[in-house]
Amino acid sequence: MKKSSFLYDRLLDYAFTIACCILAFIVILVSQDIVMRYLFNKPGVFVLPASELSIVLIVSLGNAWLLKEEGHVIIDLVLDKLKPIQRCMLNMITSALSAVVLFLIGLYSLPVIIDIVRHNVRWMETSTLIPAAAYMIPLTVSYFLFSIQFIRRSFLFYNLFIKEKEVRGR
């Protein structure tokens, strides 16, 4: 179990590193496009679709890592009012529910992706350079990675809940 956990953590770390590289690339690309547009009047045709795809990739690659690091924004107005044992219980339940919801979204998006790939669908809002599957596949993979991390988080809070019960002697 520890080896699979270690491998999953490394996968999330690599995904995050790739997301950071994509961010650096897109900053350079957009900067280059601004220079080309305003100094030479030659804007890049592919910058908008590449920027859109990079945003999808950055979010898809980084969200499970951010959850692992407990870096997501939380509203702890309610959590601060709860006792530690209640806080663990609430976090455990919400993490388990989130895992189920994200897993189901990922599961139900698979047939849509297959249909999009089969019919070579392209987004109408942007250039036709990038197929719709390029946007959908990373998001679907992200749903599964995110659900795995929520399951791990649920077990973490379950263990904290058990320890808190032992400390309180209940």
TORKOL-4160 file (C-alpha; in steps of 0.2 Angstrom, whole numbers, padded with zeros to 4 digits, m for minus):
170
<pt num="1" X="0000" Y="0000" Z="0000"/>
<pt num="2" X="0014" Y="0012" Z="0004"/>
<pt num="3" X="0023" Y="0009" Z="m0013"/>
<pt num="4" X="0007" Y="0013" Z="m0022"/>
<pt num="5" X="0004" Y="0028" Z="m0012"/>
<pt num="6" X="0022" Y="0034" Z="m0015"/>
<pt num="7" X="0019" Y="0030" Z="m0034"/>
<pt num="8" X="0003" Y="0040" Z="m0034"/>
<pt num="9" X="0011" Y="0055" Z="m0025"/>
<pt num="10" X="0025" Y="0055" Z="m0038"/>
<pt num="11" X="0012" Y="0054" Z="m0052"/>
<pt num="12" X="0004" Y="0070" Z="m0044"/>
<pt num="13" X="0021" Y="0078" Z="m0042"/>
<pt num="14" X="0026" Y="0075" Z="m0060"/>
<pt num="15" X="0008" Y="0081" Z="m0066"/>
<pt num="16" X="0011" Y="0097" Z="m0056"/>
<pt num="17" X="0028" Y="0100" Z="m0064"/>
<pt num="18" X="0021" Y="0097" Z="m0081"/>
<pt num="19" X="0007" Y="0110" Z="m0077"/>
<pt num="20" X="0021" Y="0123" Z="m0071"/>
<pt num="21" X="0030" Y="0120" Z="m0087"/>
<pt num="22" X="0015" Y="0123" Z="m0098"/>
<pt num="23" X="0011" Y="0139" Z="m0088"/>
<pt num="24" X="0029" Y="0145" Z="m0092"/>
<pt num="25" X="0027" Y="0140" Z="m0110"/>
<pt num="26" X="0011" Y="0149" Z="m0112"/>
<pt num="27" X="0018" Y="0165" Z="m0103"/>
<pt num="28" X="0032" Y="0165" Z="m0116"/>
<pt num="29" X="0020" Y="0162" Z="m0130"/>
<pt num="30" X="0007" Y="0176" Z="m0125"/>
<pt num="31" X="0022" Y="0188" Z="m0123"/>
<pt num="32" X="0029" Y="0184" Z="m0140"/>
<pt num="33" X="0011" Y="0186" Z="m0147"/>
<pt num="34" X="0010" Y="0203" Z="m0139"/>
<pt num="35" X="0027" Y="0208" Z="m0146"/>
<pt num="36" X="0022" Y="0202" Z="m0163"/>
<pt num="37" X="0005" Y="0210" Z="m0163"/>
<pt num="38" X="0010" Y="0227" Z="m0158"/>
<pt num="39" X="0027" Y="0229" Z="m0165"/>
<pt num="40" X="0026" Y="0219" Z="m0182"/>
<pt num="41" X="0007" Y="0218" Z="m0184"/>
<pt num="42" X="0008" Y="0199" Z="m0186"/>
<pt num="43" X="m0002" Y="0191" Z="m0172"/>
<pt num="44" X="m0001" Y="0172" Z="m0170"/>
<pt num="45" X="m0016" Y="0162" Z="m0176"/>
<pt num="46" X="m0013" Y="0148" Z="m0164"/>
<pt num="47" X="m0011" Y="0158" Z="m0148"/>
<pt num="48" X="m0029" Y="0158" Z="m0142"/>
<pt num="49" X="m0032" Y="0140" Z="m0144"/>
<pt num="50" X="m0016" Y="0135" Z="m0136"/>
<pt num="51" X="m0019" Y="0147" Z="m0122"/>
<pt num="52" X="m0037" Y="0139" Z="m0119"/>
<pt num="53" X="m0029" Y="0121" Z="m0120"/>
<pt num="54" X="m0015" Y="0126" Z="m0108"/>
<pt num="55" X="m0028" Y="0132" Z="m0095"/>
<pt num="56" X="m0037" Y="0116" Z="m0096"/>
<pt num="57" X="m0021" Y="0106" Z="m0095"/>
<pt num="58" X="m0015" Y="0116" Z="m0080"/>
<pt num="59" X="m0031" Y="0114" Z="m0070"/>
<pt num="60" X="m0032" Y="0096" Z="m0075"/>
<pt num="61" X="m0014" Y="0092" Z="m0070"/>
<pt num="62" X="m0014" Y="0102" Z="m0055"/>
<pt num="63" X="m0030" Y="0100" Z="m0045"/>
<pt num="64" X="m0027" Y="0083" Z="m0037"/>
<pt num="65" X="m0009" Y="0089" Z="m0032"/>
<pt num="66" X="m0017" Y="0104" Z="m0024"/>
<pt num="67" X="m0029" Y="0094" Z="m0015"/>
<pt num="68" X="m0015" Y="0083" Z="m0009"/>
<pt num="69" X="m0006" Y="0098" Z="m0002"/>
<pt num="70" X="m0023" Y="0104" Z="0006"/>
<pt num="71" X="m0020" Y="0120" Z="m0005"/>
<pt num="72" X="m0038" Y="0122" Z="m0010"/>
<pt num="73" X="m0048" Y="0137" Z="m0004"/>
<pt num="74" X="m0059" Y="0132" Z="0011"/>
<pt num="75" X="m0072" Y="0142" Z="0020"/>
<pt num="76" X="m0068" Y="0137" Z="0038"/>
<pt num="77" X="m0081" Y="0148" Z="0046"/>
<pt num="78" X="m0091" Y="0132" Z="0051"/>
<pt num="79" X="m0076" Y="0121" Z="0053"/>
<pt num="80" X="m0068" Y="0133" Z="0066"/>
<pt num="81" X="m0084" Y="0131" Z="0077"/>
<pt num="82" X="m0083" Y="0112" Z="0077"/>
<pt num="83" X="m0074" Y="0101" Z="0089"/>
<pt num="84" X="m0059" Y="0092" Z="0081"/>
<pt num="85" X="m0069" Y="0075" Z="0081"/>
<pt num="86" X="m0084" Y="0084" Z="0072"/>
<pt num="87" X="m0072" Y="0092" Z="0060"/>
<pt num="88" X="m0064" Y="0076" Z="0056"/>
<pt num="89" X="m0081" Y="0068" Z="0053"/>
<pt num="90" X="m0087" Y="0082" Z="0042"/>
<pt num="91" X="m0071" Y="0082" Z="0031"/>
<pt num="92" X="m0072" Y="0063" Z="0030"/>
<pt num="93" X="m0090" Y="0063" Z="0024"/>
<pt num="94" X="m0087" Y="0078" Z="0012"/>
<pt num="95" X="m0072" Y="0070" Z="0005"/>
<pt num="96" X="m0080" Y="0053" Z="0002"/>
<pt num="97" X="m0095" Y="0062" Z="m0006"/>
<pt num="98" X="m0084" Y="0072" Z="m0017"/>
<pt num="99" X="m0074" Y="0056" Z="m0023"/>
<pt num="100" X="m0091" Y="0048" Z="m0028"/>
<pt num="101" X="m0097" Y="0063" Z="m0037"/>
<pt num="102" X="m0081" Y="0066" Z="m0047"/>
<pt num="103" X="m0079" Y="0047" Z="m0051"/>
<pt num="104" X="m0097" Y="0047" Z="m0058"/>
<pt num="105" X="m0094" Y="0063" Z="m0068"/>
<pt num="106" X="m0078" Y="0054" Z="m0075"/>
<pt num="107" X="m0087" Y="0038" Z="m0079"/>
<pt num="108" X="m0101" Y="0047" Z="m0088"/>
<pt num="109" X="m0090" Y="0058" Z="m0098"/>
<pt num="110" X="m0081" Y="0042" Z="m0105"/>
<pt num="111" X="m0094" Y="0039" Z="m0118"/>
<pt num="112" X="m0095" Y="0057" Z="m0123"/>
<pt num="113" X="m0076" Y="0057" Z="m0126"/>
<pt num="114" X="m0078" Y="0041" Z="m0137"/>
<pt num="115" X="m0092" Y="0050" Z="m0147"/>
<pt num="116" X="m0081" Y="0066" Z="m0149"/>
<pt num="117" X="m0066" Y="0056" Z="m0155"/>
<pt num="118" X="m0076" Y="0045" Z="m0167"/>
<pt num="119" X="m0085" Y="0060" Z="m0175"/>
<pt num="120" X="m0069" Y="0072" Z="m0174"/>
<pt num="121" X="m0079" Y="0086" Z="m0166"/>
<pt num="122" X="m0071" Y="0103" Z="m0164"/>
<pt num="123" X="m0076" Y="0117" Z="m0153"/>
<pt num="124" X="m0085" Y="0131" Z="m0163"/>
<pt num="125" X="m0080" Y="0145" Z="m0151"/>
<pt num="126" X="m0062" Y="0144" Z="m0155"/>
<pt num="127" X="m0051" Y="0140" Z="m0170"/>
<pt num="128" X="m0053" Y="0123" Z="m0178"/>
<pt num="129" X="m0035" Y="0119" Z="m0175"/>
<pt num="130" X="m0038" Y="0109" Z="m0159"/>
<pt num="131" X="m0051" Y="0094" Z="m0158"/>
<pt num="132" X="m0063" Y="0094" Z="m0143"/>
<pt num="133" X="m0056" Y="0078" Z="m0137"/>
<pt num="134" X="m0040" Y="0087" Z="m0133"/>
<pt num="135" X="m0050" Y="0097" Z="m0120"/>
<pt num="136" X="m0061" Y="0083" Z="m0114"/>
<pt num="137" X="m0048" Y="0069" Z="m0111"/>
<pt num="138" X="m0037" Y="0079" Z="m0098"/>
<pt num="139" X="m0052" Y="0084" Z="m0089"/>
<pt num="140" X="m0059" Y="0066" Z="m0088"/>
<pt num="141" X="m0042" Y="0059" Z="m0082"/>
<pt num="142" X="m0042" Y="0074" Z="m0069"/>
<pt num="143" X="m0059" Y="0068" Z="m0062"/>
<pt num="144" X="m0052" Y="0051" Z="m0059"/>
<pt num="145" X="m0036" Y="0057" Z="m0051"/>
<pt num="146" X="m0046" Y="0070" Z="m0041"/>
<pt num="147" X="m0058" Y="0056" Z="m0035"/>
<pt num="148" X="m0043" Y="0045" Z="m0030"/>
<pt num="149" X="m0036" Y="0059" Z="m0020"/>
<pt num="150" X="m0053" Y="0063" Z="m0011"/>
<pt num="151" X="m0053" Y="0044" Z="m0006"/>
<pt num="152" X="m0036" Y="0046" Z="0001"/>
<pt num="153" X="m0041" Y="0062" Z="0010"/>
<pt num="154" X="m0056" Y="0053" Z="0017"/>
<pt num="155" X="m0046" Y="0039" Z="0024"/>
<pt num="156" X="m0034" Y="0052" Z="0031"/>
<pt num="157" X="m0048" Y="0060" Z="0041"/>
<pt num="158" X="m0055" Y="0043" Z="0046"/>
<pt num="159" X="m0038" Y="0039" Z="0054"/>
<pt num="160" X="m0038" Y="0056" Z="0062"/>
<pt num="161" X="m0056" Y="0053" Z="0068"/>
<pt num="162" X="m0051" Y="0037" Z="0076"/>
<pt num="163" X="m0036" Y="0045" Z="0085"/>
<pt num="164" X="m0047" Y="0059" Z="0091"/>
<pt num="165" X="m0059" Y="0046" Z="0098"/>
<pt num="166" X="m0045" Y="0037" Z="0107"/>
<pt num="167" X="m0038" Y="0053" Z="0114"/>
<pt num="168" X="m0055" Y="0058" Z="0121"/>
<pt num="169" X="m0058" Y="0041" Z="0127"/>
<pt num="170" X="m0074" Y="0037" Z="0119"/>
